[in-house]
Amino acid sequence: MRILVVEDEPDIALGLQDDLVRHGHDVEVVGDGTAALTRADAGRWDVILLDVMLPGLDGFEVCRELRRRGNRTPVILLTAKTQEAEKVLGLELGADDYVTKPFSPRELRARIKAVVRRFDDEAAGVERFGDVEVDVGRAEVRRGGELVVVTALEWRLLKTFLARRGRVLTRAQLIDLAWDPGTNVTDRVVDTHVLHLRQKVESVPAVPRHIVGVRGIGYRFDG
């Protein structure tokens, strides 16, 4: 893969470059946000590793500008920030994943592989999480290779969650996005349909890994 590393700390940048090159990747390093935008537009990259704390334009601003320009290259944020709000902000600005410092090179390589695979799948109209494969073009859901029968409403709920990975969605937002306009739906009805969907796509529905409840607010899709 061709990987653009945007990192202003020389030791970290060199360590990333050495590890990724050793594993067969073509790596270029830049040290600030302005250079990141220039190089991102100048070549074809499989993934961009983008530090949040950069001189000048920070990583959030770079990510926002890349997406504004129509650049869809997968972006993984490298951040020392552990607050959930910061992570959610990065995802909302268009980042595909984030890794919190300090991280192991092995974990980062696994994240890169997962993000690039997901990007390729989405281009082909297929999305994956856990052992679930969602073929958008065929409107099919498979778990462990076996076809899963979902209702039309469950399909719309699932697509809503997939399109907003990492974001907390209120029950009111889910109603607006997945139900027919003007439908009178209570919060309890939303919870019931989410429960049914969990039973079909979660390995352990009682302890969901992907469709996670956020107390007092709604749900978040992790995967």
VOGU-3710 file (C-alpha; in Angstrom, 3 decimals, decimal comma):
1> mrilvvedep> 0,000/0,000/0,000  0,965/3,646/-0,488  0,691/5,358/2,893  0,988/9,061/3,692  2,107/9,653/7,288  1,389/13,122/8,705  3,333/13,428/11,964  5,383/16,337/13,309  7,339/14,396/15,951  10,437/13,064/14,119
11> dialglqddl> 10,972/10,025/16,342  7,381/8,850/15,972  7,371/9,561/12,234  10,609/7,627/11,693  9,368/4,712/13,777  6,131/4,528/11,793  7,950/4,766/8,480  10,520/2,088/9,369  7,872/-0,361/10,586  5,544/0,112/7,618
21> vrhghdvevv> 8,339/-0,074/5,046  9,614/-3,241/6,724  6,169/-4,751/6,141  6,232/-3,938/2,441  4,477/-0,579/2,225  5,492/2,538/0,282  5,572/5,367/2,836  5,990/9,134/2,620  6,176/11,402/5,685  5,198/15,072/6,021
31> gdgtaaltra> 5,248/17,143/9,186  2,434/19,699/8,995  -1,138/20,145/7,842  -0,430/22,325/4,828  2,058/19,822/3,423  -0,427/17,052/4,133  -3,081/18,677/1,951  -0,573/19,283/-0,850  0,691/15,692/-0,892  -2,770/14,167/-0,414
41> dagrwdvill> -3,978/15,917/-3,564  -0,801/15,190/-5,544  -0,842/11,405/-5,471  -2,934/8,295/-5,030  -2,780/6,985/-1,473  -4,326/3,875/0,014  -4,526/5,399/3,484  -3,486/8,561/5,349  -2,209/8,356/8,937  -2,989/11,795/10,329
51> dvmlpgldgf> -1,755/13,113/13,664  -4,283/15,404/15,357  -1,802/17,743/17,077  0,002/19,392/14,173  1,568/22,845/13,769  -0,626/25,245/11,801  -3,612/23,275/10,540  -4,406/20,517/13,026  -5,527/17,048/12,027  -9,217/17,842/12,401
61> evcrelrrrg> -8,900/20,809/10,022  -6,914/18,744/7,527  -9,517/15,974/7,590  -12,360/18,449/7,144  -10,612/20,093/4,175  -9,801/16,771/2,510  -13,453/15,754/2,596  -14,571/19,214/1,441  -12,324/18,780/-1,622  -13,863/15,412/-2,357
71> nrtpvillta> -10,790/13,408/-1,332  -12,146/10,053/-0,077  -8,816/8,427/0,842  -9,249/6,504/4,122  -7,967/8,526/7,087  -6,836/7,133/10,442  -6,346/9,778/13,122  -3,394/9,390/15,480  -4,342/11,108/18,714  -3,212/11,461/22,296
81> ktqeaekvlg> -6,718/12,631/23,172  -8,798/9,997/24,946  -12,050/11,922/25,419  -14,934/10,329/23,531  -16,091/13,747/22,265  -12,775/14,265/20,461  -12,990/10,843/18,821  -16,587/11,423/17,735  -15,601/14,818/16,275  -12,928/13,176/14,134
91> lelgaddyvt> -15,381/10,591/12,818  -17,992/13,256/12,090  -15,415/15,239/10,104  -14,852/12,230/7,871  -12,090/10,185/9,508  -12,477/6,431/9,099  -10,842/5,364/12,359  -8,601/6,618/15,149  -5,740/5,132/17,170  -4,878/6,543/20,578
101> kpfsprelra> -1,233/7,070/21,461  0,698/5,171/22,630  -0,174/2,333/20,270  1,635/-0,794/19,153  2,822/-1,038/15,526  0,945/-4,331/15,248  -2,334/-2,703/16,295  -1,831/0,129/13,815  -1,126/-2,291/10,953  -4,290/-4,191/11,818
111> rikavvrrfd> -6,312/-0,955/11,809  -4,837/0,031/8,442  -5,741/-3,338/6,954  -9,299/-3,162/8,320  -9,925/0,402/7,105  -8,577/-0,258/3,607  -10,581/-3,476/3,319  -13,728/-1,648/4,416  -13,059/1,107/1,890  -12,657/-1,460/-0,903
121> deaagverfg> -15,805/-3,268/0,211  -17,825/-0,053/0,235  -16,632/0,749/-3,270  -17,964/-2,666/-4,269  -21,211/-2,084/-2,346  -20,309/-4,466/0,510  -19,843/-3,595/4,199  -18,606/-5,825/7,004  -18,565/-5,850/10,782  -17,735/-8,804/12,987
131> dvevdvgrae> -18,819/-11,909/11,076  -21,585/-9,999/9,268  -21,463/-9,062/5,573  -23,960/-6,557/4,172  -24,334/-6,493/0,390  -26,040/-3,174/-0,265  -26,558/-3,786/-3,968  -28,313/-7,111/-3,394  -30,016/-5,996/-0,156  -28,675/-9,105/1,562
141> vrrggelvvv> -27,260/-9,728/5,027  -25,057/-12,730/5,774  -23,641/-13,809/9,103  -20,904/-16,403/9,122  -21,629/-16,927/5,429  -25,296/-17,805/6,065  -28,129/-15,658/4,727  -29,989/-13,710/7,432  -33,593/-12,718/6,739  -34,309/-9,144/7,820
151> talewrllkt> -37,483/-7,106/7,464  -37,599/-3,939/5,363  -37,540/-1,818/8,518  -34,608/-3,760/9,979  -32,766/-3,271/6,688  -33,322/0,500/6,854  -32,196/0,578/10,488  -29,052/-1,380/9,648  -28,178/0,918/6,729  -28,761/3,928/8,986
161> flarrgrvlt> -26,317/2,580/11,567  -23,711/1,629/8,952  -23,817/5,073/7,363  -23,179/6,697/10,734  -20,566/4,475/12,343  -19,315/5,844/15,650  -22,059/8,464/15,966  -24,644/8,500/18,737  -28,154/8,535/17,261  -31,175/9,487/19,325
171> raqlidlawd> -34,393/7,515/18,989  -35,965/10,560/17,315  -33,171/10,578/14,715  -33,649/6,874/14,052  -37,377/7,449/13,518  -36,656/10,253/11,037  -34,079/8,180/9,155  -35,579/4,683/9,117  -39,349/5,030/9,380  -41,768/6,349/6,764
181> pgtnvtdrvv> -42,516/10,090/7,024  -45,409/10,886/9,313  -45,279/7,519/11,105  -46,220/7,779/14,784  -43,597/5,713/16,612  -42,785/5,571/20,320  -39,349/5,124/21,847  -40,386/1,658/22,997  -41,150/0,620/19,416  -37,682/1,795/18,353
191> dthvlhlrqk> -36,099/-0,232/21,166  -38,077/-3,317/20,129  -36,928/-3,161/16,511  -33,316/-2,519/17,542  -33,554/-5,578/19,812  -34,807/-7,694/16,900  -31,961/-6,449/14,695  -29,420/-7,239/17,418  -30,737/-10,794/17,604  -29,890/-11,234/13,930
201> vesvpavprh> -26,486/-9,539/13,670  -24,902/-9,738/17,123  -22,979/-12,820/18,270  -24,279/-12,279/21,826  -27,407/-10,071/21,542  -27,608/-9,574/25,313  -24,085/-8,101/25,282  -23,963/-6,252/21,929  -20,594/-5,305/20,451  -21,865/-3,301/17,492
211> ivgvrgigyr> -25,311/-1,776/18,156  -24,512/-0,281/21,546  -27,039/1,481/23,758  -26,113/4,921/25,098  -27,997/5,462/28,335  -30,551/8,235/28,213  -29,786/9,105/24,566  -30,127/6,305/22,034  -27,699/4,030/20,170  -24,241/4,030/18,630
221> fdg> -22,914/1,659/15,968  -19,365/0,421/16,607  -17,704/-1,683/13,952
//
